[in-house]
Amino acid sequence: MTKFKNEFWTATSGDLKQKREHISTPSLESTSGEGYKIVIDPSIKKQDWIGAGAAITDAAASLIWKQSKEQRTALLHELFDPNEGDFSNIRIPLGACEPSSQPYYSYDDVPFGEHDSSLSKFSIGEGKPGSPTATKDLKYIVPVVQEILKINPAVKVMASPWSAPAWMKNTGKMRMGGHLRFGEFTGNGYATKDRFEGVYAQYFIRYIEEYKKLGIPIYAITIQNEPSNAAEWPAMIWNIKELAHFGYKYLRPALDKSFPDTKLYFWDGSLNVLNKPLSESVTQEEANAFDGFAFHTYDGPYTNLFNASRFNSKWDFAMTERRCMLEETVDDASHIMFGLIGNWLVREGLSSIYLWNMALDERGLPNMVGSTGRRGVVTIDHKTGKVQRNLEYYMLRNFTQDVVPGSIVIGSSNYTPDGYTGGLGSVAFLGPDGSIAAHIYNPTNTPLKATITINGFDNNWQNIIVPAYGTITLHKSNNDINESSPRKDEEFELNPYPANLMDDYAPGKGVNKKE
């Protein structure tokens, strides 16, 4: 097979002195050079690739919406325009979450002790979307998502609740955990629809209906964000058996009746509690009610993923939360983003990435609990609307700009067993148009040599230096290639203090290692 007509190569260093810098295409050599041999093999076909993006929380949406129209248009085009960043996925809260710029709310707020079994008071908000007097989702999330979909209608929207309405819970509160009032009845009768589980299933359906009216299709939902975390913000506890039963008995039938194309993902929490095979808690019949498995990567051991992936090979796997800190070290940030998520997880079956918070401000705000020091994919100055791009942005753009939608993951040589130790790591993709894309990651503090070939393509080699804690990307195609560059950062001071943090450990981080 002859060489590709077009090639596009970039370099990103962990210290961001190179930021997806367009580099010259390496010359073709008849023999391999020194360094790590990376063989890209299209004959080894793995999982479908769905896409990458981040969460549009109320906090992120509020910062974006409060920018000037010119600033907001520029940022959203940079992120979602198919001719620029081409981010393809977003995750939004189904009700209030943290971080939020608004006091916590559900879509059916009635006093504890009262019931609204018909959901007659259901509302995602009042007012015109984006208006100063709009409430709940209509204040920031809906208008931002509507603008995103105008730019790129193919963007997929996943929705996750942090808590059911307080009156549906045993605690009568949205915060600090508690659980659904399992087995209790509301209304008049003993049918499925009269149980709290049946009413809560219809709560999801009403949500999807209301968003559909606003031109926002919901691609996928999860039952509960972090079902093992009784946090001080909206939270609700589910064990694995409860999630499986509710999805199988109540939510999947409700979706099948009204929105059969909406995907349902299992779990949506960290992997630290998934220390036994799911086969011990979930039947295959229950598992078949779900389309995929969603998980967070704050806590390991990350190999617990195999307790799900080797239980149901038909599931798609989505990484639905991870973030870094404003002052994350170069090595830790790269190990989290480029290494664990962008290398190891993709090699082990990941189909989509949803990072946590598309945007936070220069302090890590807004939120309702006073937590500072965290960062989003981009940082927006809350006074001026200026934008800076973090390493997370460049990791996502490696996937979204270079990997053609509809691609599949293919074989490639790899020298890091976990994404953050050893030598060079790689992931590679075969596009539906026959194009090839690949990312080479260097988890060390020293530039490393790579010599790259594609199996079946004349056996030629290309030699390249991969920057410390950084990536080299390549995209080869016989069609046009998106060669756009990230826009430039604007200057403003980051002020993470007084930092109020919980522990968010990087994989492989000394004594704080979670494995």
VMD Tcl script that draws the C-alpha trace (Angstrom):
set ca {
  {0.00 0.00 0.00}
  {1.34 3.47 -0.85}
  {1.89 6.20 1.65}
  {-0.90 8.57 2.72}
  {-1.36 11.82 0.81}
  {-1.65 13.96 3.96}
  {0.01 13.81 7.38}
  {-0.35 16.05 10.43}
  {1.96 15.70 13.45}
  {1.93 17.62 16.75}
  {4.01 17.75 19.93}
  {2.80 18.62 23.43}
  {5.26 18.69 26.33}
  {4.14 18.03 29.89}
  {5.29 21.52 30.92}
  {3.22 22.98 28.05}
  {6.16 24.76 26.48}
  {4.87 22.94 23.40}
  {1.09 23.03 23.04}
  {0.01 20.76 20.19}
  {2.79 22.44 18.21}
  {2.62 21.49 14.54}
  {5.88 19.71 13.71}
  {7.36 18.65 10.38}
  {6.34 15.21 9.14}
  {9.26 12.84 9.80}
  {10.88 11.42 6.69}
  {10.23 7.81 5.69}
  {13.16 5.46 6.28}
  {13.60 1.93 4.98}
  {14.96 0.69 8.32}
  {13.98 1.42 11.91}
  {15.94 3.95 13.87}
  {17.09 3.81 17.45}
  {14.56 4.05 20.23}
  {11.26 2.41 21.05}
  {9.74 0.59 18.08}
  {6.05 1.49 17.74}
  {4.20 -0.79 15.31}
  {0.68 0.40 14.49}
  {-1.34 -2.62 13.41}
  {-4.74 -2.09 11.71}
  {-5.26 -5.87 11.62}
  {-5.82 -5.83 15.41}
  {-9.24 -4.28 15.85}
  {-10.56 -3.45 19.32}
  {-13.42 -1.26 20.60}
  {-15.36 1.46 18.82}
  {-14.30 4.98 19.75}
  {-17.24 7.25 20.72}
  {-15.50 10.49 21.64}
  {-14.18 12.84 24.28}
  {-15.20 15.99 26.13}
  {-16.03 17.24 29.62}
  {-18.81 18.18 32.01}
  {-20.92 21.29 31.60}
  {-21.88 21.72 35.25}
  {-23.83 24.70 36.52}
  {-20.50 26.17 37.64}
  {-18.85 25.72 34.24}
  {-21.94 26.93 32.37}
  {-22.23 30.03 34.55}
  {-18.65 31.09 33.75}
  {-19.14 30.49 30.03}
  {-22.52 32.26 29.93}
  {-21.19 35.29 31.82}
  {-18.45 35.86 29.25}
  {-19.13 38.48 26.63}
  {-20.94 37.14 23.59}
  {-17.72 37.45 21.57}
  {-15.68 35.58 24.19}
  {-18.28 32.84 24.56}
  {-18.64 32.36 20.81}
  {-14.87 32.13 20.40}
  {-14.47 29.60 23.22}
  {-17.36 27.34 22.22}
  {-16.22 27.31 18.59}
  {-12.67 26.49 19.69}
  {-13.96 23.59 21.75}
  {-16.79 22.15 19.64}
  {-16.48 23.35 16.04}
  {-15.60 20.34 13.81}
  {-13.06 22.58 12.09}
  {-11.34 23.38 15.41}
  {-11.30 21.31 18.62}
  {-14.27 19.10 17.67}
  {-15.01 18.00 21.25}
  {-17.74 15.38 20.83}
  {-19.15 14.58 24.30}
  {-20.48 16.53 27.26}
  {-21.85 15.39 30.61}
  {-24.47 17.44 32.43}
  {-26.09 17.07 35.85}
  {-29.65 15.80 36.06}
  {-30.62 18.28 38.77}
  {-28.22 20.07 41.08}
  {-24.62 18.97 41.47}
  {-21.41 20.33 42.93}
  {-19.79 22.58 41.80}
  {-22.71 24.90 41.31}
  {-23.26 28.64 41.19}
  {-26.86 28.22 42.42}
  {-28.32 26.81 45.63}
  {-29.11 23.10 45.30}
  {-32.42 22.09 43.71}
  {-34.25 19.15 42.25}
  {-36.90 19.22 39.53}
  {-39.73 18.39 41.93}
  {-39.21 20.18 45.22}
  {-42.00 19.50 47.71}
  {-41.66 19.29 51.51}
  {-40.61 15.97 53.01}
  {-43.73 14.09 54.08}
  {-45.69 15.26 51.04}
  {-45.83 13.23 47.83}
  {-46.04 14.25 44.19}
  {-46.48 10.83 42.65}
  {-47.79 12.31 39.39}
  {-44.80 14.70 39.20}
  {-47.25 17.55 38.66}
  {-44.73 20.03 40.07}
  {-41.87 18.82 37.85}
  {-39.87 21.70 36.36}
  {-36.32 22.05 35.04}
  {-36.66 25.81 35.59}
  {-38.67 28.91 34.86}
  {-38.05 31.77 32.43}
  {-36.42 32.12 29.05}
  {-33.16 30.12 28.80}
  {-30.23 32.35 29.62}
  {-32.27 35.30 30.84}
  {-31.27 36.98 34.13}
  {-34.52 35.80 35.73}
  {-34.27 32.18 34.55}
  {-33.95 29.49 37.22}
  {-32.44 26.03 37.66}
  {-31.16 24.46 34.43}
  {-32.60 27.26 32.30}
  {-30.30 29.83 33.90}
  {-26.97 28.57 32.55}
  {-26.79 24.90 31.52}
  {-29.55 24.86 28.89}
  {-28.50 28.03 27.01}
  {-24.84 26.93 26.90}
  {-25.75 23.43 25.67}
  {-28.09 24.93 23.06}
  {-25.22 27.07 21.73}
  {-22.92 24.02 21.68}
  {-25.43 22.05 19.62}
  {-25.82 24.92 17.16}
  {-22.09 24.74 16.57}
  {-21.98 20.93 16.40}
  {-25.32 19.07 16.44}
  {-23.48 15.73 16.69}
  {-22.26 16.40 20.25}
  {-23.47 13.61 22.57}
  {-25.03 14.57 25.92}
  {-24.81 12.29 28.94}
  {-26.86 13.19 32.04}
  {-26.28 12.02 35.62}
  {-28.23 12.81 38.82}
  {-26.54 13.60 42.13}
  {-29.71 13.07 44.14}
  {-33.41 12.31 43.82}
  {-35.80 14.97 45.20}
  {-35.61 15.05 48.98}
  {-39.16 13.76 49.45}
  {-38.25 10.55 47.61}
  {-35.41 9.78 50.04}
  {-35.36 8.19 53.47}
  {-33.49 11.19 54.92}
  {-35.71 13.91 53.51}
  {-32.56 15.76 52.41}
  {-30.70 16.01 49.11}
  {-27.30 16.28 50.80}
  {-25.18 13.76 52.72}
  {-26.30 10.57 51.03}
  {-29.39 8.73 52.12}
  {-31.18 6.43 49.71}
  {-34.38 6.11 47.71}
  {-37.39 4.95 49.69}
  {-37.13 1.44 48.26}
  {-40.28 -0.67 48.45}
  {-42.51 2.13 49.71}
  {-45.64 3.25 47.93}
  {-46.84 6.69 46.93}
  {-50.24 7.42 45.47}
  {-53.12 4.95 45.44}
  {-52.24 1.39 44.52}
  {-49.58 -1.30 44.52}
  {-48.58 -1.22 40.85}
  {-45.06 -0.52 39.65}
  {-46.01 3.08 38.96}
  {-47.06 3.54 42.59}
  {-43.70 2.61 44.06}
  {-41.07 5.27 44.70}
  {-38.88 3.37 42.25}
  {-41.55 3.70 39.56}
  {-42.06 7.40 40.25}
  {-38.30 8.01 40.16}
  {-38.04 6.20 36.80}
  {-40.66 8.59 35.44}
  {-38.61 11.49 36.83}
  {-35.87 10.53 34.35}
  {-38.40 10.29 31.53}
  {-39.81 13.74 32.29}
  {-36.28 15.14 32.26}
  {-35.55 13.68 28.82}
  {-38.90 14.96 27.55}
  {-38.27 18.52 28.75}
  {-34.77 18.61 27.26}
  {-36.08 17.24 23.97}
  {-38.55 20.16 23.83}
  {-35.56 22.50 24.11}
  {-33.73 20.84 21.22}
  {-31.32 18.89 23.43}
  {-31.37 15.11 22.85}
  {-30.07 13.04 25.74}
  {-27.69 10.42 24.37}
  {-27.16 8.54 27.64}
  {-27.97 8.59 31.35}
  {-26.57 7.04 34.48}
  {-28.67 6.23 37.55}
  {-26.45 7.93 40.11}
  {-23.25 9.93 40.23}
  {-20.84 8.39 42.77}
  {-23.33 5.95 44.32}
  {-20.91 5.10 47.16}
  {-20.24 8.71 48.24}
  {-22.39 10.27 51.00}
  {-21.00 13.74 50.32}
  {-21.97 17.09 51.83}
  {-23.40 18.17 48.48}
  {-26.34 16.46 46.71}
  {-25.65 12.75 47.00}
  {-27.47 9.43 47.24}
  {-26.26 5.93 48.10}
  {-26.95 2.86 45.99}
  {-25.22 -0.48 46.27}
  {-24.44 -2.49 43.15}
  {-27.44 -4.81 43.50}
  {-29.83 -1.87 43.95}
  {-28.53 -0.14 40.81}
  {-28.86 -3.32 38.77}
  {-32.39 -4.02 40.01}
  {-33.63 -0.46 39.50}
  {-32.16 -0.28 36.01}
  {-33.55 -3.64 34.97}
  {-36.95 -3.54 36.69}
  {-37.87 0.16 36.45}
  {-35.70 2.49 34.41}
  {-34.93 0.40 31.32}
  {-38.63 -0.50 30.80}
  {-39.55 3.19 31.18}
  {-36.90 4.17 28.64}
  {-37.94 1.41 26.25}
  {-41.49 2.79 26.27}
  {-40.57 6.43 25.67}
  {-36.90 6.79 24.66}
  {-35.56 3.39 23.58}
  {-32.52 4.93 21.90}
  {-31.28 6.61 25.09}
  {-28.38 4.59 26.46}
  {-28.20 3.54 30.10}
  {-24.80 3.22 31.78}
  {-24.11 1.25 34.96}
  {-22.20 2.46 38.06}
  {-20.69 6.00 37.48}
  {-18.41 6.00 40.52}
  {-14.78 5.27 41.37}
  {-13.26 1.82 41.02}
  {-12.06 1.44 44.62}
  {-15.28 -0.28 45.72}
  {-15.51 -2.54 42.67}
  {-13.24 -5.14 44.24}
  {-15.25 -8.22 43.26}
  {-16.43 -9.45 39.86}
  {-19.84 -8.00 39.00}
  {-21.04 -11.55 38.35}
  {-21.30 -11.94 42.14}
  {-23.91 -9.16 42.37}
  {-25.48 -8.69 38.94}
  {-27.20 -11.24 36.73}
  {-26.60 -11.25 32.99}
  {-30.30 -10.49 32.49}
  {-29.93 -7.38 34.63}
  {-26.68 -6.44 32.88}
  {-28.41 -6.61 29.51}
  {-30.62 -3.70 30.57}
  {-27.51 -1.50 30.42}
  {-25.57 -0.33 27.39}
  {-22.33 0.48 29.13}
  {-20.29 0.96 32.28}
  {-19.31 4.44 33.52}
  {-16.62 5.04 36.11}
  {-14.43 7.70 37.74}
  {-10.66 7.51 38.21}
  {-10.06 9.29 41.51}
  {-9.31 6.03 43.34}
  {-7.77 2.74 42.30}
  {-6.80 0.03 41.96}
  {-7.62 0.77 38.34}
  {-7.34 -2.92 37.46}
  {-10.72 -3.28 39.21}
  {-12.06 -2.19 35.82}
  {-11.57 -5.79 34.71}
  {-14.22 -6.87 37.23}
  {-16.69 -5.11 34.92}
  {-15.12 -5.39 31.46}
  {-14.62 -9.15 31.75}
  {-18.17 -9.56 33.03}
  {-19.96 -8.06 30.02}
  {-17.96 -7.68 26.82}
  {-20.89 -5.95 25.06}
  {-20.78 -2.87 27.28}
  {-19.25 0.42 26.17}
  {-16.89 1.86 28.77}
  {-16.97 5.55 29.64}
  {-14.58 7.42 31.97}
  {-16.98 10.02 33.36}
  {-14.93 11.99 35.90}
  {-11.40 13.12 36.68}
  {-9.80 16.49 37.27}
  {-6.48 18.06 38.23}
  {-5.53 20.87 40.62}
  {-4.52 24.41 39.74}
  {-1.06 23.62 41.08}
  {-0.78 19.99 39.93}
  {2.83 19.09 39.17}
  {3.82 18.40 35.57}
  {4.46 14.70 36.18}
  {1.28 14.11 38.18}
  {-0.96 15.91 35.68}
  {0.53 14.04 32.75}
  {0.28 10.70 34.55}
  {-3.42 11.33 35.22}
  {-4.41 12.69 31.81}
  {-1.99 11.40 29.18}
  {-1.00 8.23 31.03}
  {-3.87 6.67 32.96}
  {-6.78 8.00 30.91}
  {-5.30 8.69 27.49}
  {-3.14 5.57 27.33}
  {-3.88 2.73 29.75}
  {-7.65 3.01 29.88}
  {-8.03 3.37 26.11}
  {-5.82 0.32 25.61}
  {-7.98 -1.59 28.10}
  {-11.33 -0.88 26.43}
  {-12.33 2.74 27.06}
  {-14.67 4.15 24.38}
  {-15.34 7.68 25.66}
  {-13.90 10.31 27.99}
  {-15.83 12.89 30.01}
  {-13.48 14.98 32.17}
  {-14.80 16.83 35.22}
  {-15.68 20.48 34.58}
  {-15.17 22.10 31.24}
  {-14.36 25.34 33.06}
  {-13.64 26.72 36.52}
  {-12.31 30.14 37.43}
  {-8.84 31.18 38.56}
  {-9.67 30.14 42.16}
  {-11.39 26.86 41.36}
  {-14.83 28.39 41.89}
  {-17.81 28.73 41.84}
  {-19.22 26.13 44.19}
  {-21.47 25.95 47.24}
  {-18.99 24.36 49.68}
  {-16.07 26.78 49.41}
  {-13.71 24.33 47.76}
  {-10.85 26.08 45.94}
  {-7.73 25.04 44.07}
  {-9.26 22.69 41.50}
  {-9.19 23.43 37.80}
  {-11.28 22.76 34.73}
  {-10.31 21.84 31.20}
  {-9.99 25.59 30.73}
  {-9.66 28.32 33.35}
  {-11.85 31.41 32.91}
  {-11.06 34.60 34.82}
  {-14.29 35.38 36.63}
  {-13.83 39.15 36.29}
  {-12.70 39.49 32.66}
  {-13.82 36.28 30.93}
  {-10.29 35.65 29.67}
  {-9.30 32.02 29.03}
  {-6.31 29.81 29.76}
  {-6.03 26.21 28.56}
  {-4.84 23.44 30.86}
  {-3.12 20.15 30.10}
  {-6.55 18.49 30.16}
  {-7.53 20.61 27.17}
  {-4.59 19.35 25.13}
  {-5.21 15.73 26.12}
  {-8.81 15.98 24.95}
  {-7.86 17.77 21.75}
  {-5.38 14.98 20.94}
  {-8.42 12.72 20.71}
  {-11.06 15.01 19.28}
  {-9.10 16.78 16.55}
  {-7.08 13.82 15.31}
  {-9.43 10.86 15.75}
  {-12.18 10.74 13.13}
  {-15.66 10.10 14.58}
  {-16.60 6.47 14.07}
  {-13.01 5.25 14.45}
  {-12.02 2.02 16.13}
  {-9.07 1.40 18.41}
  {-6.40 -0.75 16.76}
  {-3.22 -2.45 17.87}
  {-0.02 -0.56 18.67}
  {3.19 -1.28 20.55}
  {3.30 -0.24 24.18}
  {6.09 -0.13 26.78}
  {4.24 1.15 29.85}
  {2.28 -1.46 31.82}
  {0.09 1.07 33.64}
  {0.35 4.32 31.67}
  {2.71 6.08 34.06}
  {5.82 3.88 34.50}
  {8.21 2.27 32.06}
  {8.82 3.49 28.53}
  {6.72 4.95 25.73}
  {3.02 4.17 25.55}
  {0.77 4.39 22.52}
  {-2.81 4.21 21.36}
  {-3.90 4.07 17.72}
  {-7.11 4.40 15.71}
  {-8.43 3.40 12.30}
  {-10.91 5.91 10.90}
  {-13.97 5.00 8.83}
  {-12.25 6.74 5.91}
  {-9.18 4.52 6.27}
  {-7.17 7.19 8.06}
  {-4.74 6.35 10.87}
  {-4.28 8.37 14.06}
  {-2.00 7.62 17.00}
  {-0.75 9.16 20.24}
  {2.67 8.35 21.65}
  {3.09 9.20 25.36}
  {6.32 9.60 27.31}
  {5.77 9.04 31.07}
  {9.36 9.97 31.97}
  {11.19 13.23 32.67}
  {13.56 12.73 29.71}
  {12.77 13.04 25.98}
  {12.61 9.57 24.39}
  {13.07 8.39 20.81}
  {10.35 6.56 18.94}
  {10.55 4.84 15.57}
  {7.11 4.28 14.09}
  {5.70 2.08 11.34}
  {2.26 0.95 10.18}
  {1.88 -2.75 9.49}
  {1.10 -3.30 5.79}
  {2.17 0.18 4.62}
  {5.50 -0.45 2.77}
  {7.28 -1.25 6.06}
  {8.73 2.26 6.22}
  {9.68 3.90 9.52}
  {9.47 7.44 10.87}
  {11.66 8.65 13.74}
  {10.58 11.23 16.29}
  {11.49 12.55 19.75}
  {8.65 12.42 22.30}
  {8.94 15.26 24.85}
  {9.18 14.61 28.60}
  {5.78 13.84 30.16}
  {4.31 14.73 26.77}
  {2.80 13.40 23.59}
  {3.40 13.14 19.89}
  {0.28 12.76 17.77}
  {0.06 11.73 14.16}
  {-2.85 11.72 11.73}
  {-2.46 10.17 8.28}
  {-5.20 10.37 5.68}
  {-5.94 10.47 1.98}
  {-8.60 13.07 2.72}
  {-8.41 16.57 4.17}
  {-7.08 16.80 7.74}
  {-8.09 19.26 10.44}
  {-4.82 21.18 10.97}
  {-6.24 23.94 13.17}
  {-4.25 25.18 16.15}
  {-5.43 25.93 19.69}
  {-6.05 29.60 20.32}
  {-3.56 31.45 22.49}
  {-3.89 31.82 26.24}
  {-4.77 35.19 27.71}
  {-2.87 36.53 30.69}
  {-4.35 36.69 34.17}
  {-3.17 35.58 37.59}
  {-4.11 32.22 39.03}
  {-5.02 32.56 42.69}
  {-5.77 29.18 44.26}
  {-5.40 30.38 47.85}
  {-6.66 29.87 50.42}
  {-6.76 26.36 48.96}
  {-9.46 24.15 50.49}
  {-8.87 20.70 49.05}
  {-9.75 17.09 49.54}
  {-7.19 14.50 48.51}
  {-7.07 13.86 44.78}
  {-4.09 11.61 44.20}
  {-2.21 11.09 40.97}
  {-1.57 7.48 39.93}
  {1.88 6.35 41.03}
  {2.39 9.34 43.32}
  {4.81 8.12 45.97}
  {3.28 7.27 49.36}
  {-0.08 8.61 48.20}
  {-0.35 5.96 45.52}
  {-3.86 4.49 45.68}
  {-3.00 1.05 44.34}
}
mol new
graphics top color blue
foreach p $ca { graphics top sphere $p radius 0.5 }
foreach p [lrange $ca 0 end-1] q [lrange $ca 1 end] { graphics top cylinder $p $q radius 0.2 }
display resetview
